[in-house]
Amino acid sequence: MDDDGIDLAAVARLLNRPLVLDADAGVAVLGGAAAERSAHLASLEAPDFTLPNLDGRLHSLRDQRGKKTVLIAWASW
């Protein structure tokens, strides 16, 4: 830390985590540690998330564990 603030790149290096900065938007995101990411990849299990369907009913990936599941994603950008 100095007069300009916290050196986020130094913090990211110390924690062994990736860092993404968007200075124009004033946003910084610190990713998961390499060991944590490696463990998730080795498990071959996707992280859980919950999203609504078109009717607003929530669906979680964890509800599909043990079943073959196809995920279709779309983005407007």
N, C-alpha and C positions, 0 to 999 in steps of 0.2 A: 504494500500500500504506500502511496506517496501523495503529494499535494494534488495530483490529477485524479486520484481515486484508486480503485483496486485494479491490479493488472490481472485481468481474467485469463489471459493466455498462460500466465505463470501458474495460476490456480489450477487450470486444466492440466497442465504438465505435471504438477505435483500430485494430482489425483488420478493421473493416467486416464483422462477422459477427453473425448473429442469436444471441440468448441466451435460453434457457429456464431458469427457476429454479423449483424446488419446495423451498422452505425447510423445510416440514414433513418431507419425505423426505430432506432434506440432499443434494439432487441438483442439479447444474448441467450443462447441455449447451450447447456452443458449436457452432453450425452452420457450414456451408461459406460461404466468401466469395461475395458477389454476383456477381463476375466469373466465379468457378468455376461457380456454379449456372447462369449465363447461357450459358457455353460448353457445358455438358452439355445444356441445353435446345435450343440451336441445332443440336447434332449429331443430335437426334431419336433418340438411342440410350440405352436404359435402362441404368442401372448394373448390373453383374453381381452376382449373389448365388447361393448354393448352399443348397438345402434337401433334406431327405430325403423320400422318398415313404412310403407306409404300410408298406412292407416294409423301410424303413431305407436303401434305395439312394439315394445322393446324385445330385441333378440340378442343373446349373448353367445359368443363362440364357445364358451364352456359347456353350454347346453348340447353341443354337437360332438363332444369328446367321444371317441371310439366309433364315430360314424364317418363315412366318406363325405366330405363337404367341399363344395365348389364355391369359391368367393369371387364375385364379379365386382370390380370397382370401376367407377367412372368419375371423371372430374371435368369441370367446365373449362378449365384453363388449357 
